Amino acid sequence: MTAATAPPVSRPKGAGPRRRRVAGPLFVAPFLILFLLLFLTPLGYAAYLSLFQERLVGGTVFVGLDNYVTALTDPQLLSGVGRVALFFLIQVPLMLALALVFALALDSGLLRLARVIRLGIFVPYAVPSVVAALMWGYLYGPDFGPFAQLSRELGIPAPDFLSDGWMLGSLANVVTWEFVGYNMIILYAALRTIPHELYEAAAMDGAGPWRIARSIKLPALKPALLLTLLFSVIGSFQLFNEPNLLMKIAPDVISSSYTANLYAYSLAFTGQQVNYAATVSFLLGLVIVIASYGVLLTANRRRTP
């Protein structure tokens, strides 16, 4: 005797699409909540603070856009933004060029101990920027640093890496040492996604390693290079840790307004000008948005025929 087969359970029509409509927002909700609490809310509060001023007589008063008018004519802020822009033009091309060379060399398969080399290039990124700045500050030291000691042993003038003429290059060297490995990993990962069939077809057509790198690898790396360039734009205009720490050993060269980010920090926590610091921070964010949009617009124009 066979058991009776149970009839199939009928589901109400539309239950599947309804569940999918509910599941989507539920999966996105954690990100949206954190984005609202940790980004949009502080941003809105900073915008709110930038519309007020703290006065000795009258307390906190609403001033509208007066803080922004003052900031746009503030020579300290303008010089800080200009200095950071110069830093970006010097440091970023060099850093990305080194990262590209290392990524291509590792992807070529011609290097021995490639894993060890890759790890060695990436390790500086794992070092906190505070530790890196302190380490390089010791190396740059005109009295106790190894470069100064070696110069005295050789009887030649010691290079003053912390002087006004050298400081921007010294900061660029620290940031380059920190982030070459990070950008190299991004470019190397992009190279590993290129199908090997393209290399085999190019080799059958007689293309050598240099031609393959120029005609296949570099065009395929354009999206990854654009990504690293955008990260570099944001990071350069937010330059803070390195000048803030080196300011302790070179106070005559690095002032509290050496970079725009350092200026905003000094206004808020040293000068107690919270409202004006919020204005400077808001304008700095606007500069980053404009610079990033300019990079994207230039890249898209070059892509379109």
Beta strands, then each sheet from edge to edge (+ up, - down):
strand 1: 52-55
strand 2: 59-62
sheet 1: 1+ 2-
end
